[in-house]
């Protein structure tokens, strides 16, 4: 799993493989919640989405 931390350690963008499945998830973690969670069946699609998402967030 990879994270990109913003202001608080608990507020982060996440991308990672779901351990028991052949899927990848992308979400914004805030106070223990998975906000705007998206699931992909392909690592490259998840990475593309993640990059576009964090660029738009700035």
N, C-alpha and C positions, 0 to 999 in steps of 0.2 A: 504494500500500500504506500502511496505517496501523498503528501499533504503540502499545502501552501498556506502558511499561517498569516492571518491578518493582524488585527489589533490585540486580540486576546488569545491565549494559547488554546482555548476551547473553541474558538471560531476559526474554522479552516475549510479549505476546499480539499476534497478527497477524491482519489481515484485508486481503485484496487480490484483485484480478482476476488470473487466470492469463492471462498475455500471449498465448499461442497458442490459447486456447480462449475460449468465451463462458461461463466459469465463474468462481466466486469461491471462495477458500479461506480457512479460519479455522483457526488452530492456535496452540499455545503453543510458542515457540521457546526451546530450552534447549541451550546448548553446541553450536549448529549443527544440532540435531535438530528435526524437526517433530513434536511430540507432540500426540496427540489431534486429528489433522488431519481436518477435515470439508470436503467440497466441495459447493457449491450451484450450481444453474443459474440462480439469480435473486439479484440484488444485495440486494433487500429482505429475503429470507429469511436471507441470510448476515448482514446487519446485525442483524436481530432475534435470531438465535442468538448473535452476538458479544456483544451487550448483556446478554442473559440470562446468558451464561456468565461474564462478568467480574463481574456483580453477585453471582452465587452464589459466586465465588471468594473474595470479601472475607471 
